[in-house]
Amino acid sequence: MFEGFSQKTIDFMWNLRFNNNKSWFEEHKDEYIRDFQTPMKALGREVYDRISSDFDKHDFVHKVSRIYKDARRVKGGDPYRTNLWFCIERPSEEWTSTPVFWFELAPENWSYGLGYYSAQAKTMAKHRARIDKNTKTFEKLIAPLESQTEFILDGPEYSRKKEAPTPDLTAWYNKKTIALIHAQPNGEELFSRDLVDRIIKGYTFLMPFYDYFITMDSDPDPDKPE
């Protein structure tokens, strides 16, 4: 059961940032396991159990990141991540282009939400085609975002703007990839079990968006002639 992170968690992340080498990490590995990895795994498991029970039709899996960077990508840089995250998603070989729920903890802040790590161009083309075809339906989907303050729309945009059906949909229409995200500085909430309920409440709010995104895979490719 998740009992909260602690100030030791925050201290470990900052210390690793300024001592990102094998000798320091090996000397403090027990701290990593106790203060960082163990509570992250407990949080991920508890959130996953609740979400997969409430939304069992999705066959979700969950994963927790490793602190070790891929040795092929380090190339003389820092060998360890100073952040950890877990994600809840549908099993997929192409996880970077599949919508996922995530929670991430870094030295400065924490964040959670739903989105793509890097959506494929054809996915975003399908997204725009859906907006074009069913503008009112999409406006109904996103309407609850206007009355809440937890999540914001995030993601890089095309440099050459595309004309959306309505001005209010311009941001959604011009994203290269999409995320609905909440981020805030680290503070007392990290040290409490209240974090579990907040994440679950947030994921539940975002589930209609997940259902929208995940079904786009079956849409016809708008760039191919029928």
Secondary structure, DSSP 8 states (H G I E B T S, - for coil): ------HHHHHHHHHHHHS-SHHHHHHTHHHIIIIIIHHHHHHHHHHHHHHHHHTGGG--EEEE--SB--HHHHTTS-SB-S-EEEEEE---S-GGGS-EEEEEE-SSEEEEEEE-SS--HHHHHHHHHHHHH-HHHHHHHHGGGGG-SS-EEE--B-SS----SSGGGHHHHTBSS-EEEEEEE--GGGGSTHHHHHHHHHHHHHHHHHHHHHGGGGS--TTS--
